[in-house]
Amino acid sequence: MLPENFILYSIQILLVVVMIAMIIVVIRSYLLHRQPIFKRFGLGMLIGFITDFGDTLGIGSFATTTAAFRMTHYIDDDRKLPGTLNAVHAIPVMFQALFFITAVKVELTTLLPMTTAAVIGAYVGTHVTKKWHAPTVQRVMAIALLIAVIIMIVRIITTPGSNNSMGVHGLHGWWLILGIVFNFGIGVLMTMGLGNYAPELIFFSLMGVNPAVAFPVMMLDAALIMPTTALNVIKMDRVSWRGFAGVAIGGVLGVIVAAKFFTSMDVDLLNKLIVVVALWTIFGLLRDSMKKNV
């Protein structure tokens, strides 16, 4: 059997390769199709920095980015919102995974199959949603955000798993099978705009695993789900390119800063603020979905 460290380093190399592939795809789109990736660059950097800073703390980035995009009219077609969320945060999240994949011990027999299931789910999800029209996307996004808000509230009130032993580093038997099925579903739902961090933290906590141990799993899941989704939705022309570079670069900076200074942050206060913002965004999505299509 291969040494654990060798496999983890191989995963890090894979992440770097996928990251380079994503960068090449973005540059190619800019050079060949003149996509406006530098438009509203400053605002994009601010959005990326704030959302991926919070993402690195375990808050997630989809709810905050959705709210920021809609408040600033950053993209002009809600049908492209789920794909854009996955594509624009793919590179920052791969940076996160590089930071955290070796920070906390987690069993490879849990990490690898659960991540594989999530990636397969993401591939399936992009094909399920490819023909959805705008009101459907808006309603599904509203539902996804509402689920995220409920999970955030549960986490704020109960802080699940905080007393779980740090000695448990993975899932076994039927619990592992359940985890694989769960992660497949998470992969599908991420293509529809539901972030994976909060649901996975809750899931691992219910399984008796300390949330700290869950971080490498959920970050590697996101780091491979997002580019899988991104490469598919880019081919399907379901990504808004306006300001793409600003959000991605700001996101990387947010990850680096948060990774160095996250211990001094009041995450509960940030979560409460995000709940309020997300509820307002849900209202806006549902309101717009009810409007007659022109």
Contacts in CASP RR format, 6 or more apart in sequence:
PFRMAT RR
TARGET T0000
AUTHOR 0000-0000-0000
METHOD contacts of the structure
MODEL  1
MLPENFILYSIQILLVVVMIAMIIVVIRSYLLHRQPIFKRFGLGMLIGFI
TDFGDTLGIGSFATTTAAFRMTHYIDDDRKLPGTLNAVHAIPVMFQALFF
ITAVKVELTTLLPMTTAAVIGAYVGTHVTKKWHAPTVQRVMAIALLIAVI
IMIVRIITTPGSNNSMGVHGLHGWWLILGIVFNFGIGVLMTMGLGNYAPE
LIFFSLMGVNPAVAFPVMMLDAALIMPTTALNVIKMDRVSWRGFAGVAIG
GVLGVIVAAKFFTSMDVDLLNKLIVVVALWTIFGLLRDSMKKNV
4 108 0 8 1.000
7 108 0 8 1.000
7 112 0 8 1.000
8 101 0 8 1.000
8 102 0 8 1.000
8 108 0 8 1.000
11 101 0 8 1.000
11 220 0 8 1.000
12 98 0 8 1.000
12 101 0 8 1.000
12 102 0 8 1.000
15 94 0 8 1.000
15 97 0 8 1.000
15 98 0 8 1.000
15 101 0 8 1.000
15 223 0 8 1.000
15 224 0 8 1.000
16 94 0 8 1.000
16 98 0 8 1.000
18 94 0 8 1.000
18 223 0 8 1.000
18 224 0 8 1.000
18 227 0 8 1.000
19 91 0 8 1.000
19 94 0 8 1.000
19 95 0 8 1.000
19 227 0 8 1.000
21 227 0 8 1.000
21 231 0 8 1.000
22 90 0 8 1.000
22 91 0 8 1.000
22 94 0 8 1.000
22 227 0 8 1.000
22 230 0 8 1.000
22 231 0 8 1.000
23 91 0 8 1.000
25 230 0 8 1.000
25 231 0 8 1.000
25 234 0 8 1.000
26 37 0 8 1.000
26 244 0 8 1.000
26 245 0 8 1.000
26 248 0 8 1.000
29 35 0 8 1.000
29 37 0 8 1.000
29 234 0 8 1.000
29 241 0 8 1.000
30 37 0 8 1.000
30 241 0 8 1.000
35 241 0 8 1.000
35 244 0 8 1.000
36 241 0 8 1.000
36 242 0 8 1.000
36 243 0 8 1.000
37 241 0 8 1.000
37 242 0 8 1.000
37 243 0 8 1.000
37 244 0 8 1.000
37 245 0 8 1.000
37 246 0 8 1.000
38 243 0 8 1.000
38 245 0 8 1.000
38 246 0 8 1.000
39 242 0 8 1.000
39 243 0 8 1.000
40 74 0 8 1.000
40 242 0 8 1.000
40 243 0 8 1.000
40 246 0 8 1.000
41 243 0 8 1.000
41 245 0 8 1.000
41 246 0 8 1.000
42 246 0 8 1.000
43 72 0 8 1.000
43 74 0 8 1.000
44 74 0 8 1.000
44 243 0 8 1.000
44 246 0 8 1.000
44 247 0 8 1.000
44 250 0 8 1.000
45 246 0 8 1.000
45 247 0 8 1.000
45 249 0 8 1.000
45 250 0 8 1.000
45 251 0 8 1.000
45 253 0 8 1.000
46 250 0 8 1.000
47 65 0 8 1.000
47 68 0 8 1.000
47 69 0 8 1.000
47 72 0 8 1.000
47 74 0 8 1.000
47 247 0 8 1.000
47 250 0 8 1.000
48 61 0 8 1.000
48 65 0 8 1.000
48 88 0 8 1.000
48 92 0 8 1.000
48 246 0 8 1.000
48 247 0 8 1.000
48 248 0 8 1.000
48 250 0 8 1.000
48 251 0 8 1.000
48 254 0 8 1.000
49 250 0 8 1.000
49 251 0 8 1.000
49 253 0 8 1.000
49 254 0 8 1.000
49 257 0 8 1.000
50 64 0 8 1.000
50 68 0 8 1.000
50 254 0 8 1.000
51 60 0 8 1.000
51 61 0 8 1.000
51 64 0 8 1.000
51 65 0 8 1.000
51 68 0 8 1.000
51 89 0 8 1.000
51 247 0 8 1.000
51 251 0 8 1.000
52 61 0 8 1.000
52 89 0 8 1.000
52 92 0 8 1.000
52 93 0 8 1.000
52 96 0 8 1.000
52 250 0 8 1.000
52 251 0 8 1.000
52 252 0 8 1.000
52 254 0 8 1.000
52 255 0 8 1.000
52 258 0 8 1.000
53 251 0 8 1.000
53 254 0 8 1.000
53 255 0 8 1.000
53 257 0 8 1.000
53 258 0 8 1.000
54 60 0 8 1.000
54 61 0 8 1.000
54 64 0 8 1.000
54 258 0 8 1.000
54 270 0 8 1.000
55 61 0 8 1.000
55 89 0 8 1.000
55 92 0 8 1.000
55 93 0 8 1.000
55 96 0 8 1.000
55 197 0 8 1.000
55 255 0 8 1.000
55 258 0 8 1.000
56 96 0 8 1.000
56 99 0 8 1.000
56 254 0 8 1.000
56 255 0 8 1.000
56 258 0 8 1.000
56 259 0 8 1.000
56 262 0 8 1.000
57 258 0 8 1.000
57 262 0 8 1.000
57 265 0 8 1.000
57 267 0 8 1.000
57 270 0 8 1.000
58 197 0 8 1.000
58 198 0 8 1.000
58 201 0 8 1.000
58 215 0 8 1.000
58 267 0 8 1.000
59 197 0 8 1.000
59 267 0 8 1.000
59 270 0 8 1.000
59 271 0 8 1.000
59 274 0 8 1.000
60 195 0 8 1.000
60 197 0 8 1.000
60 198 0 8 1.000
61 85 0 8 1.000
61 89 0 8 1.000
61 92 0 8 1.000
61 93 0 8 1.000
61 195 0 8 1.000
62 85 0 8 1.000
62 89 0 8 1.000
62 144 0 8 1.000
62 145 0 8 1.000
62 148 0 8 1.000
62 193 0 8 1.000
62 194 0 8 1.000
62 195 0 8 1.000
63 145 0 8 1.000
63 148 0 8 1.000
63 149 0 8 1.000
63 195 0 8 1.000
63 274 0 8 1.000
63 277 0 8 1.000
63 278 0 8 1.000
63 281 0 8 1.000
64 274 0 8 1.000
64 277 0 8 1.000
64 278 0 8 1.000
65 85 0 8 1.000
65 88 0 8 1.000
65 89 0 8 1.000
65 247 0 8 1.000
66 81 0 8 1.000
66 85 0 8 1.000
66 141 0 8 1.000
66 145 0 8 1.000
66 193 0 8 1.000
66 278 0 8 1.000
66 281 0 8 1.000
67 277 0 8 1.000
67 278 0 8 1.000
67 280 0 8 1.000
67 281 0 8 1.000
68 74 0 8 1.000
69 75 0 8 1.000
69 81 0 8 1.000
69 84 0 8 1.000
70 281 0 8 1.000
70 284 0 8 1.000
70 285 0 8 1.000
74 240 0 8 1.000
74 242 0 8 1.000
74 243 0 8 1.000
75 81 0 8 1.000
75 84 0 8 1.000
75 240 0 8 1.000
75 242 0 8 1.000
76 240 0 8 1.000
76 242 0 8 1.000
77 134 0 8 1.000
77 240 0 8 1.000
78 134 0 8 1.000
78 137 0 8 1.000
78 138 0 8 1.000
78 141 0 8 1.000
78 285 0 8 1.000
78 288 0 8 1.000
79 132 0 8 1.000
79 133 0 8 1.000
79 134 0 8 1.000
79 137 0 8 1.000
79 238 0 8 1.000
80 233 0 8 1.000
80 238 0 8 1.000
80 239 0 8 1.000
80 240 0 8 1.000
81 137 0 8 1.000
81 141 0 8 1.000
81 193 0 8 1.000
81 240 0 8 1.000
82 129 0 8 1.000
82 137 0 8 1.000
82 140 0 8 1.000
82 141 0 8 1.000
82 191 0 8 1.000
82 192 0 8 1.000
82 193 0 8 1.000
82 233 0 8 1.000
82 238 0 8 1.000
83 191 0 8 1.000
83 193 0 8 1.000
83 229 0 8 1.000
83 230 0 8 1.000
83 233 0 8 1.000
83 238 0 8 1.000
83 239 0 8 1.000
84 239 0 8 1.000
84 240 0 8 1.000
85 193 0 8 1.000
86 122 0 8 1.000
86 190 0 8 1.000
86 191 0 8 1.000
86 193 0 8 1.000
86 225 0 8 1.000
86 226 0 8 1.000
86 229 0 8 1.000
86 230 0 8 1.000
86 233 0 8 1.000
87 226 0 8 1.000
87 229 0 8 1.000
87 230 0 8 1.000
87 233 0 8 1.000
87 234 0 8 1.000
87 239 0 8 1.000
87 244 0 8 1.000
88 244 0 8 1.000
88 247 0 8 1.000
88 248 0 8 1.000
89 226 0 8 1.000
89 247 0 8 1.000
89 248 0 8 1.000
89 251 0 8 1.000
90 223 0 8 1.000
90 226 0 8 1.000
90 227 0 8 1.000
90 229 0 8 1.000
90 230 0 8 1.000
91 248 0 8 1.000
91 252 0 8 1.000
92 248 0 8 1.000
92 250 0 8 1.000
92 251 0 8 1.000
92 252 0 8 1.000
92 254 0 8 1.000
92 255 0 8 1.000
93 219 0 8 1.000
93 222 0 8 1.000
93 223 0 8 1.000
93 226 0 8 1.000
93 255 0 8 1.000
94 223 0 8 1.000
94 226 0 8 1.000
94 227 0 8 1.000
95 252 0 8 1.000
95 255 0 8 1.000
95 256 0 8 1.000
96 219 0 8 1.000
96 222 0 8 1.000
96 223 0 8 1.000
96 255 0 8 1.000
96 259 0 8 1.000
97 216 0 8 1.000
97 219 0 8 1.000
97 220 0 8 1.000
97 222 0 8 1.000
97 223 0 8 1.000
99 255 0 8 1.000
99 259 0 8 1.000
100 215 0 8 1.000
100 216 0 8 1.000
100 219 0 8 1.000
101 216 0 8 1.000
101 219 0 8 1.000
101 220 0 8 1.000
102 216 0 8 1.000
103 215 0 8 1.000
103 216 0 8 1.000
104 212 0 8 1.000
104 213 0 8 1.000
104 215 0 8 1.000
104 216 0 8 1.000
105 169 0 8 1.000
105 213 0 8 1.000
106 169 0 8 1.000
106 170 0 8 1.000
106 213 0 8 1.000
106 214 0 8 1.000
106 216 0 8 1.000
106 217 0 8 1.000
107 169 0 8 1.000
107 170 0 8 1.000
109 170 0 8 1.000
109 172 0 8 1.000
109 176 0 8 1.000
110 169 0 8 1.000
110 170 0 8 1.000
110 171 0 8 1.000
110 176 0 8 1.000
110 217 0 8 1.000
111 216 0 8 1.000
111 217 0 8 1.000
111 220 0 8 1.000
113 176 0 8 1.000
113 180 0 8 1.000
114 171 0 8 1.000
114 176 0 8 1.000
114 179 0 8 1.000
114 180 0 8 1.000
114 183 0 8 1.000
114 217 0 8 1.000
114 221 0 8 1.000
115 183 0 8 1.000
115 217 0 8 1.000
115 220 0 8 1.000
115 221 0 8 1.000
115 224 0 8 1.000
117 179 0 8 1.000
117 180 0 8 1.000
117 181 0 8 1.000
117 183 0 8 1.000
117 184 0 8 1.000
117 187 0 8 1.000
118 183 0 8 1.000
118 184 0 8 1.000
118 185 0 8 1.000
118 186 0 8 1.000
118 187 0 8 1.000
118 190 0 8 1.000
118 196 0 8 1.000
118 221 0 8 1.000
118 224 0 8 1.000
118 225 0 8 1.000
119 187 0 8 1.000
119 221 0 8 1.000
119 224 0 8 1.000
119 225 0 8 1.000
119 228 0 8 1.000
120 184 0 8 1.000
120 187 0 8 1.000
121 184 0 8 1.000
121 185 0 8 1.000
121 186 0 8 1.000
121 187 0 8 1.000
121 188 0 8 1.000
121 191 0 8 1.000
121 225 0 8 1.000
122 187 0 8 1.000
122 188 0 8 1.000
122 190 0 8 1.000
122 191 0 8 1.000
122 224 0 8 1.000
122 225 0 8 1.000
122 226 0 8 1.000
122 228 0 8 1.000
122 229 0 8 1.000
122 232 0 8 1.000
123 228 0 8 1.000
123 232 0 8 1.000
124 188 0 8 1.000
125 187 0 8 1.000
125 188 0 8 1.000
125 191 0 8 1.000
125 192 0 8 1.000
125 229 0 8 1.000
126 191 0 8 1.000
126 228 0 8 1.000
126 229 0 8 1.000
126 232 0 8 1.000
126 233 0 8 1.000
126 236 0 8 1.000
127 232 0 8 1.000
128 188 0 8 1.000
128 191 0 8 1.000
129 137 0 8 1.000
129 140 0 8 1.000
129 191 0 8 1.000
129 192 0 8 1.000
130 236 0 8 1.000
130 238 0 8 1.000
132 140 0 8 1.000
133 293 0 8 1.000
134 289 0 8 1.000
134 293 0 8 1.000
135 289 0 8 1.000
135 290 0 8 1.000
135 293 0 8 1.000
136 289 0 8 1.000
138 285 0 8 1.000
138 286 0 8 1.000
138 288 0 8 1.000
138 289 0 8 1.000
139 285 0 8 1.000
139 286 0 8 1.000
139 289 0 8 1.000
140 192 0 8 1.000
140 193 0 8 1.000
141 192 0 8 1.000
141 193 0 8 1.000
141 285 0 8 1.000
142 282 0 8 1.000
142 284 0 8 1.000
142 285 0 8 1.000
142 286 0 8 1.000
142 289 0 8 1.000
144 189 0 8 1.000
144 192 0 8 1.000
144 193 0 8 1.000
144 194 0 8 1.000
144 195 0 8 1.000
145 194 0 8 1.000
145 278 0 8 1.000
145 281 0 8 1.000
145 282 0 8 1.000
145 285 0 8 1.000
146 282 0 8 1.000
147 194 0 8 1.000
147 199 0 8 1.000
148 194 0 8 1.000
148 195 0 8 1.000
148 198 0 8 1.000
148 278 0 8 1.000
149 275 0 8 1.000
149 278 0 8 1.000
149 279 0 8 1.000
149 282 0 8 1.000
151 198 0 8 1.000
151 199 0 8 1.000
151 202 0 8 1.000
152 198 0 8 1.000
152 271 0 8 1.000
152 274 0 8 1.000
152 275 0 8 1.000
152 278 0 8 1.000
153 275 0 8 1.000
154 160 0 8 1.000
154 202 0 8 1.000
155 198 0 8 1.000
155 201 0 8 1.000
155 202 0 8 1.000
155 271 0 8 1.000
156 268 0 8 1.000
156 271 0 8 1.000
156 272 0 8 1.000
156 275 0 8 1.000
160 201 0 8 1.000
160 202 0 8 1.000
160 205 0 8 1.000
160 206 0 8 1.000
160 211 0 8 1.000
161 204 0 8 1.000
161 205 0 8 1.000
161 208 0 8 1.000
161 209 0 8 1.000
161 210 0 8 1.000
161 211 0 8 1.000
162 210 0 8 1.000
162 211 0 8 1.000
164 205 0 8 1.000
164 208 0 8 1.000
164 209 0 8 1.000
164 210 0 8 1.000
164 211 0 8 1.000
165 208 0 8 1.000
165 210 0 8 1.000
166 210 0 8 1.000
166 212 0 8 1.000
166 213 0 8 1.000
167 210 0 8 1.000
167 213 0 8 1.000
168 208 0 8 1.000
168 209 0 8 1.000
168 210 0 8 1.000
168 213 0 8 1.000
169 209 0 8 1.000
169 213 0 8 1.000
170 176 0 8 1.000
170 209 0 8 1.000
170 213 0 8 1.000
171 178 0 8 1.000
171 179 0 8 1.000
171 207 0 8 1.000
171 209 0 8 1.000
175 207 0 8 1.000
179 203 0 8 1.000
179 207 0 8 1.000
182 203 0 8 1.000
183 200 0 8 1.000
183 221 0 8 1.000
186 194 0 8 1.000
186 195 0 8 1.000
186 196 0 8 1.000
186 199 0 8 1.000
186 200 0 8 1.000
186 221 0 8 1.000
186 225 0 8 1.000
187 196 0 8 1.000
187 221 0 8 1.000
187 225 0 8 1.000
189 195 0 8 1.000
189 196 0 8 1.000
189 199 0 8 1.000
190 196 0 8 1.000
190 222 0 8 1.000
190 225 0 8 1.000
190 226 0 8 1.000
190 229 0 8 1.000
191 229 0 8 1.000
191 233 0 8 1.000
195 222 0 8 1.000
196 218 0 8 1.000
196 221 0 8 1.000
196 222 0 8 1.000
196 225 0 8 1.000
197 218 0 8 1.000
197 222 0 8 1.000
200 214 0 8 1.000
200 217 0 8 1.000
200 218 0 8 1.000
200 221 0 8 1.000
201 211 0 8 1.000
201 214 0 8 1.000
201 218 0 8 1.000
204 210 0 8 1.000
204 211 0 8 1.000
204 213 0 8 1.000
204 214 0 8 1.000
204 217 0 8 1.000
205 211 0 8 1.000
205 214 0 8 1.000
230 239 0 8 1.000
233 239 0 8 1.000
258 265 0 8 1.000
END
